[in-house]
């Protein structure tokens, strides 16, 4: 079994109004050292071992559903879960 951590973020070329709002709020709370905020999504998938190639399957999931690849980038980490 695998735990896959998926990170989805807006591409650098895409404006992030939610990130700008958070940055402004942090500045108003006197955290002036914050230079930029980008908001994204984090997902954890638990996937059973199968005959399918895991990297190919996760990449397809991200490209087809989990990320809007026109405006978002994604990355992921795979951990093998050891069950006792």
N, CA, C and O atoms as CSV, one atom per row, in Angstrom:
chain,resi,resn,atom,element,x,y,z
A,1,UNK,N,N,0.844,-1.166,0.000
A,1,UNK,CA,C,0.000,0.000,0.000
A,1,UNK,C,C,0.896,1.236,0.000
A,1,UNK,O,O,1.991,1.228,0.562
A,2,UNK,N,N,0.409,2.296,-0.639
A,2,UNK,CA,C,1.178,3.530,-0.758
A,2,UNK,C,C,0.359,4.713,-0.261
A,2,UNK,O,O,-0.862,4.748,-0.409
A,3,UNK,N,N,1.051,5.677,0.329
A,3,UNK,CA,C,0.453,6.969,0.631
A,3,UNK,C,C,1.098,7.954,-0.326
A,3,UNK,O,O,2.321,8.080,-0.374
A,4,UNK,N,N,0.261,8.656,-1.093
A,4,UNK,CA,C,0.742,9.630,-2.062
A,4,UNK,C,C,0.280,11.012,-1.606
A,4,UNK,O,O,-0.910,11.253,-1.409
A,5,UNK,N,N,1.243,11.905,-1.445
A,5,UNK,CA,C,0.949,13.288,-1.068
A,5,UNK,C,C,1.023,14.125,-2.333
A,5,UNK,O,O,2.068,14.202,-2.979
A,6,UNK,N,N,-0.098,14.755,-2.682
A,6,UNK,CA,C,-0.198,15.537,-3.915
A,6,UNK,C,C,-0.300,17.022,-3.546
A,6,UNK,O,O,-1.112,17.417,-2.710
A,7,UNK,N,N,0.543,17.830,-4.192
A,7,UNK,CA,C,0.553,19.275,-3.994
A,7,UNK,C,C,0.159,19.936,-5.311
A,7,UNK,O,O,0.758,19.665,-6.352
A,8,UNK,N,N,-0.851,20.803,-5.263
A,8,UNK,CA,C,-1.310,21.517,-6.450
A,8,UNK,C,C,-1.198,23.010,-6.158
A,8,UNK,O,O,-1.720,23.497,-5.155
A,9,UNK,N,N,-0.511,23.734,-7.047
A,9,UNK,CA,C,-0.340,25.175,-6.870
A,9,UNK,C,C,-0.620,25.889,-8.180
A,9,UNK,O,O,-0.492,25.314,-9.262
A,10,UNK,N,N,-1.005,27.154,-8.061
A,10,UNK,CA,C,-1.189,27.958,-9.254
A,10,UNK,C,C,0.163,28.172,-9.926
A,10,UNK,O,O,1.181,28.309,-9.247
A,11,UNK,N,N,0.175,28.201,-11.238
A,11,UNK,CA,C,1.408,28.494,-11.964
A,11,UNK,C,C,1.857,29.910,-11.612
A,11,UNK,O,O,1.041,30.772,-11.287
A,12,UNK,N,N,3.167,30.132,-11.682
A,12,UNK,CA,C,3.725,31.441,-11.336
A,12,UNK,C,C,3.128,32.566,-12.178
A,12,UNK,O,O,3.008,33.698,-11.710
A,13,UNK,N,N,2.754,32.256,-13.418
A,13,UNK,CA,C,2.222,33.275,-14.322
A,13,UNK,C,C,0.761,33.621,-14.029
A,13,UNK,O,O,0.219,34.550,-14.627
A,14,UNK,N,N,0.118,32.889,-13.119
A,14,UNK,CA,C,-1.298,33.110,-12.812
A,14,UNK,C,C,-1.410,33.941,-11.532
A,14,UNK,O,O,-0.791,33.624,-10.516
A,15,UNK,N,N,-2.204,35.003,-11.598
A,15,UNK,CA,C,-2.432,35.828,-10.411
A,15,UNK,C,C,-3.144,35.011,-9.339
A,15,UNK,O,O,-3.981,34.158,-9.638
A,16,UNK,N,N,-2.797,35.287,-8.091
A,16,UNK,CA,C,-3.379,34.557,-6.959
A,16,UNK,C,C,-4.051,35.550,-6.014
A,16,UNK,O,O,-3.438,35.970,-5.033
A,17,UNK,N,N,-5.308,35.936,-6.292
A,17,UNK,CA,C,-5.977,36.932,-5.444
A,17,UNK,C,C,-6.144,36.468,-3.995
A,17,UNK,O,O,-6.084,37.285,-3.076
A,18,UNK,N,N,-6.352,35.177,-3.785
A,18,UNK,CA,C,-6.485,34.674,-2.419
A,18,UNK,C,C,-5.155,34.807,-1.679
A,18,UNK,O,O,-5.132,35.181,-0.506
A,19,UNK,N,N,-4.062,34.507,-2.353
A,19,UNK,CA,C,-2.745,34.682,-1.748
A,19,UNK,C,C,-2.460,36.135,-1.431
A,19,UNK,O,O,-1.884,36.443,-0.387
A,20,UNK,N,N,-2.858,37.038,-2.327
A,20,UNK,CA,C,-2.675,38.472,-2.087
A,20,UNK,C,C,-3.465,38.931,-0.873
A,20,UNK,O,O,-2.976,39.740,-0.084
A,21,UNK,N,N,-4.680,38.423,-0.716
A,21,UNK,CA,C,-5.506,38.791,0.438
A,21,UNK,C,C,-4.868,38.302,1.738
A,21,UNK,O,O,-4.862,39.020,2.738
A,22,UNK,N,N,-4.337,37.092,1.724
A,22,UNK,CA,C,-3.676,36.555,2.920
A,22,UNK,C,C,-2.421,37.366,3.235
A,22,UNK,O,O,-2.154,37.670,4.398
A,23,UNK,N,N,-1.654,37.716,2.211
A,23,UNK,CA,C,-0.462,38.539,2.419
A,23,UNK,C,C,-0.828,39.874,3.052
A,23,UNK,O,O,-0.170,40.316,3.994
A,24,UNK,N,N,-1.873,40.519,2.543
A,24,UNK,CA,C,-2.322,41.794,3.113
A,24,UNK,C,C,-2.745,41.640,4.561
A,24,UNK,O,O,-2.436,42.487,5.399
A,25,UNK,N,N,-3.457,40.551,4.856
A,25,UNK,CA,C,-3.897,40.311,6.234
A,25,UNK,C,C,-2.693,40.097,7.153
A,25,UNK,O,O,-2.670,40.605,8.273
A,26,UNK,N,N,-1.706,39.354,6.686
A,26,UNK,CA,C,-0.505,39.138,7.493
A,26,UNK,C,C,0.243,40.442,7.729
A,26,UNK,O,O,0.752,40.673,8.826
A,27,UNK,N,N,0.314,41.293,6.715
A,27,UNK,CA,C,0.964,42.591,6.884
A,27,UNK,C,C,0.213,43.440,7.900
A,27,UNK,O,O,0.826,44.135,8.710
A,28,UNK,N,N,-1.124,43.383,7.858
A,28,UNK,CA,C,-1.916,44.160,8.821
A,28,UNK,C,C,-1.760,43.625,10.242
A,28,UNK,O,O,-2.018,44.341,11.209
A,29,UNK,N,N,-1.338,42.365,10.369
A,29,UNK,CA,C,-1.073,41.767,11.684
A,29,UNK,C,C,0.388,41.977,12.093
A,29,UNK,O,O,0.865,41.376,13.056
A,30,UNK,N,N,1.089,42.836,11.349
A,30,UNK,CA,C,2.469,43.226,11.623
A,30,UNK,C,C,3.486,42.136,11.288
A,30,UNK,O,O,4.553,42.077,11.900
A,31,UNK,N,N,3.164,41.275,10.322
A,31,UNK,CA,C,4.131,40.315,9.787
A,31,UNK,C,C,4.629,40.858,8.451
A,31,UNK,O,O,4.393,40.271,7.395
A,32,UNK,N,N,5.320,41.988,8.523
A,32,UNK,CA,C,5.764,42.706,7.322
A,32,UNK,C,C,6.843,41.954,6.550
A,32,UNK,O,O,7.087,42.248,5.379
A,33,UNK,N,N,7.490,40.984,7.197
A,33,UNK,CA,C,8.567,40.251,6.529
A,33,UNK,C,C,8.050,39.269,5.479
A,33,UNK,O,O,8.836,38.762,4.679
A,34,UNK,N,N,6.749,38.991,5.467
A,34,UNK,CA,C,6.166,38.088,4.465
A,34,UNK,C,C,6.196,38.781,3.110
A,34,UNK,O,O,5.575,39.829,2.930
A,35,UNK,N,N,6.911,38.201,2.164
A,35,UNK,CA,C,7.081,38.795,0.842
A,35,UNK,C,C,6.019,38.355,-0.157
A,35,UNK,O,O,5.612,39.144,-1.011
A,36,UNK,N,N,5.563,37.103,-0.063
A,36,UNK,CA,C,4.584,36.602,-1.027
A,36,UNK,C,C,3.854,35.413,-0.427
A,36,UNK,O,O,4.408,34.685,0.397
A,37,UNK,N,N,2.623,35.220,-0.838
A,37,UNK,CA,C,1.815,34.074,-0.406
A,37,UNK,C,C,1.164,33.482,-1.646
A,37,UNK,O,O,0.558,34.202,-2.439
A,38,UNK,N,N,1.289,32.188,-1.810
A,38,UNK,CA,C,0.617,31.468,-2.890
A,38,UNK,C,C,-0.241,30.379,-2.233
A,38,UNK,O,O,0.255,29.597,-1.423
A,39,UNK,N,N,-1.494,30.337,-2.580
A,39,UNK,CA,C,-2.421,29.371,-2.007
A,39,UNK,C,C,-2.506,28.159,-2.942
A,39,UNK,O,O,-2.530,28.305,-4.164
A,40,UNK,N,N,-2.552,26.971,-2.352
A,40,UNK,CA,C,-2.650,25.759,-3.149
A,40,UNK,C,C,-3.522,24.719,-2.466
A,40,UNK,O,O,-4.238,25.014,-1.509
A,41,UNK,N,N,-3.449,23.507,-2.973
A,41,UNK,CA,C,-4.220,22.395,-2.424
A,41,UNK,C,C,-3.254,21.268,-2.059
A,41,UNK,O,O,-2.220,21.080,-2.700
A,42,UNK,N,N,-3.615,20.532,-1.026
A,42,UNK,CA,C,-2.839,19.378,-0.583
A,42,UNK,C,C,-3.795,18.208,-0.441
A,42,UNK,O,O,-4.845,18.342,0.186
A,43,UNK,N,N,-3.447,17.063,-1.014
A,43,UNK,CA,C,-4.287,15.870,-0.920
A,43,UNK,C,C,-3.430,14.678,-0.546
A,43,UNK,O,O,-2.267,14.598,-0.943
A,44,UNK,N,N,-3.990,13.755,0.210
A,44,UNK,CA,C,-3.339,12.479,0.500
A,44,UNK,C,C,-4.182,11.361,-0.083
A,44,UNK,O,O,-5.375,11.253,0.200
A,45,UNK,N,N,-3.554,10.536,-0.895
A,45,UNK,CA,C,-4.227,9.385,-1.487
A,45,UNK,C,C,-3.615,8.125,-0.896
A,45,UNK,O,O,-2.394,8.022,-0.785
A,46,UNK,N,N,-4.438,7.181,-0.523
A,46,UNK,CA,C,-3.972,5.866,-0.110
A,46,UNK,C,C,-4.305,4.916,-1.245
A,46,UNK,O,O,-5.470,4.747,-1.607
A,47,UNK,N,N,-3.273,4.297,-1.802
A,47,UNK,CA,C,-3.443,3.496,-3.011
A,47,UNK,C,C,-2.908,2.090,-2.772
A,47,UNK,O,O,-1.790,1.911,-2.289
A,48,UNK,N,N,-3.717,1.105,-3.114
A,48,UNK,CA,C,-3.290,-0.289,-2.992
A,48,UNK,C,C,-2.307,-0.630,-4.101
A,48,UNK,O,O,-2.350,-0.043,-5.183
A,49,UNK,N,N,-1.433,-1.571,-3.831
A,49,UNK,CA,C,-0.518,-2.061,-4.868
A,49,UNK,C,C,-1.340,-2.754,-5.951
A,49,UNK,O,O,-2.321,-3.440,-5.665
A,50,UNK,N,N,-0.917,-2.558,-7.200
A,50,UNK,CA,C,-1.607,-3.208,-8.325
A,50,UNK,C,C,-0.600,-3.420,-9.448
A,50,UNK,O,O,0.578,-3.088,-9.321
A,51,UNK,N,N,-1.089,-3.978,-10.543
A,51,UNK,CA,C,-0.237,-4.197,-11.704
A,51,UNK,C,C,0.066,-2.893,-12.446
A,51,UNK,O,O,1.011,-2.819,-13.231
A,52,UNK,N,N,-0.736,-1.882,-12.190
A,52,UNK,CA,C,-0.576,-0.591,-12.863
A,52,UNK,C,C,0.650,0.137,-12.308
A,52,UNK,O,O,0.914,0.071,-11.107
A,53,UNK,N,N,1.397,0.825,-13.165
A,53,UNK,CA,C,2.540,1.622,-12.726
A,53,UNK,C,C,2.037,2.794,-11.883
A,53,UNK,O,O,1.208,3.582,-12.339
A,54,UNK,N,N,2.536,2.904,-10.664
A,54,UNK,CA,C,2.040,3.896,-9.711
A,54,UNK,C,C,2.278,5.320,-10.206
A,54,UNK,O,O,1.363,6.143,-10.164
A,55,UNK,N,N,3.483,5.626,-10.671
A,55,UNK,CA,C,3.769,6.985,-11.132
A,55,UNK,C,C,2.867,7.377,-12.297
A,55,UNK,O,O,2.357,8.497,-12.336
A,56,UNK,N,N,2.673,6.487,-13.223
A,56,UNK,CA,C,1.804,6.770,-14.364
A,56,UNK,C,C,0.370,7.010,-13.898
A,56,UNK,O,O,-0.290,7.937,-14.367
A,57,UNK,N,N,-0.108,6.184,-12.983
A,57,UNK,CA,C,-1.477,6.324,-12.491
A,57,UNK,C,C,-1.675,7.652,-11.757
A,57,UNK,O,O,-2.667,8.346,-11.982
A,58,UNK,N,N,-0.737,8.000,-10.887
A,58,UNK,CA,C,-0.869,9.259,-10.125
A,58,UNK,C,C,-0.793,10.449,-11.069
A,58,UNK,O,O,-1.574,11.392,-10.936
A,59,UNK,N,N,0.124,10.422,-12.011
A,59,UNK,CA,C,0.236,11.515,-12.979
A,59,UNK,C,C,-1.074,11.673,-13.756
A,59,UNK,O,O,-1.538,12.794,-13.966
A,60,UNK,N,N,-1.672,10.556,-14.182
A,60,UNK,CA,C,-2.952,10.615,-14.901
A,60,UNK,C,C,-4.052,11.196,-14.014
A,60,UNK,O,O,-4.856,12.008,-14.472
A,61,UNK,N,N,-4.088,10.782,-12.740
A,61,UNK,CA,C,-5.104,11.313,-11.817
A,61,UNK,C,C,-4.977,12.830,-11.692
A,61,UNK,O,O,-5.972,13.555,-11.706
A,62,UNK,N,N,-3.746,13.288,-11.571
A,62,UNK,CA,C,-3.520,14.728,-11.438
A,62,UNK,C,C,-3.914,15.471,-12.707
A,62,UNK,O,O,-4.588,16.499,-12.648
A,63,UNK,N,N,-3.495,14.951,-13.846
A,63,UNK,CA,C,-3.768,15.624,-15.111
A,63,UNK,C,C,-5.249,15.609,-15.482
A,63,UNK,O,O,-5.747,16.558,-16.089
A,64,UNK,N,N,-5.953,14.535,-15.120
A,64,UNK,CA,C,-7.357,14.402,-15.524
A,64,UNK,C,C,-8.347,14.970,-14.512
A,64,UNK,O,O,-9.448,15.364,-14.896
A,65,UNK,N,N,-7.983,15.025,-13.225
A,65,UNK,CA,C,-8.973,15.413,-12.219
A,65,UNK,C,C,-8.444,16.342,-11.132
A,65,UNK,O,O,-9.069,17.362,-10.841
A,66,UNK,N,N,-7.325,16.016,-10.538
A,66,UNK,CA,C,-6.897,16.703,-9.313
A,66,UNK,C,C,-6.346,18.104,-9.561
A,66,UNK,O,O,-6.405,18.950,-8.669
A,67,UNK,N,N,-5.818,18.365,-10.743
A,67,UNK,CA,C,-5.266,19.683,-11.064
A,67,UNK,C,C,-5.836,20.172,-12.391
A,67,UNK,O,O,-6.094,19.383,-13.300
A,68,UNK,N,N,-6.024,21.467,-12.486
A,68,UNK,CA,C,-6.377,22.093,-13.759
A,68,UNK,C,C,-5.053,22.498,-14.402
A,68,UNK,O,O,-4.505,23.557,-14.094
A,69,UNK,N,N,-4.553,21.669,-15.275
A,69,UNK,CA,C,-3.195,21.843,-15.794
A,69,UNK,C,C,-3.025,23.088,-16.668
A,69,UNK,O,O,-1.901,23.426,-17.040
A,70,UNK,N,N,-4.111,23.767,-16.997
A,70,UNK,CA,C,-3.999,25.024,-17.741
A,70,UNK,C,C,-3.429,26.111,-16.830
A,70,UNK,O,O,-2.627,26.934,-17.270
A,71,UNK,N,N,-3.843,26.113,-15.559
A,71,UNK,CA,C,-3.417,27.179,-14.642
A,71,UNK,C,C,-2.689,26.658,-13.398
A,71,UNK,O,O,-2.191,27.456,-12.604
A,72,UNK,N,N,-2.619,25.338,-13.216
A,72,UNK,CA,C,-2.008,24.784,-12.014
A,72,UNK,C,C,-0.876,23.817,-12.353
A,72,UNK,O,O,-0.891,23.141,-13.382
A,73,UNK,N,N,0.103,23.776,-11.455
A,73,UNK,CA,C,1.161,22.775,-11.503
A,73,UNK,C,C,0.915,21.785,-10.377
A,73,UNK,O,O,0.223,22.099,-9.408
A,74,UNK,N,N,1.478,20.593,-10.502
A,74,UNK,CA,C,1.344,19.624,-9.426
A,74,UNK,C,C,2.656,18.893,-9.220
A,74,UNK,O,O,3.487,18.786,-10.121
A,75,UNK,N,N,2.812,18.397,-8.012
A,75,UNK,CA,C,3.934,17.512,-7.683
A,75,UNK,C,C,3.397,16.516,-6.668
A,75,UNK,O,O,2.340,16.728,-6.074
A,76,UNK,N,N,4.127,15.436,-6.477
A,76,UNK,CA,C,3.675,14.441,-5.516
A,76,UNK,C,C,4.852,13.672,-4.951
A,76,UNK,O,O,5.921,13.593,-5.555
A,77,UNK,N,N,4.623,13.106,-3.772
A,77,UNK,CA,C,5.597,12.264,-3.081
A,77,UNK,C,C,4.926,10.929,-2.792
A,77,UNK,O,O,3.748,10.883,-2.437
A,78,UNK,N,N,5.663,9.865,-2.942
A,78,UNK,CA,C,5.122,8.523,-2.683
A,78,UNK,C,C,5.847,7.925,-1.489
A,78,UNK,O,O,7.077,7.929,-1.423
A,79,UNK,N,N,5.066,7.411,-0.545
A,79,UNK,CA,C,5.607,6.677,0.602
A,79,UNK,C,C,4.998,5.287,0.603
A,79,UNK,O,O,3.786,5.132,0.451
A,80,UNK,N,N,5.830,4.290,0.773
A,80,UNK,CA,C,5.295,2.937,0.914
A,80,UNK,C,C,4.870,2.767,2.372
A,80,UNK,O,O,5.631,3.063,3.293
A,81,UNK,N,N,3.651,2.289,2.563
A,81,UNK,CA,C,3.110,2.068,3.900
A,81,UNK,C,C,3.367,0.632,4.282
A,81,UNK,O,O,2.951,-0.288,3.577
A,82,UNK,N,N,4.047,0.432,5.390
A,82,UNK,CA,C,4.334,-0.901,5.878
A,82,UNK,C,C,3.263,-1.280,6.888
A,82,UNK,O,O,3.092,-0.613,7.909
A,83,UNK,N,N,2.546,-2.355,6.593
A,83,UNK,CA,C,1.507,-2.810,7.507
A,83,UNK,C,C,2.042,-4.018,8.275
A,83,UNK,O,O,2.797,-4.835,7.748
A,84,UNK,N,N,1.626,-4.099,9.528
A,84,UNK,CA,C,2.111,-5.200,10.386
A,84,UNK,C,C,1.129,-6.315,10.440
A,84,UNK,O,O,1.370,-7.318,11.111
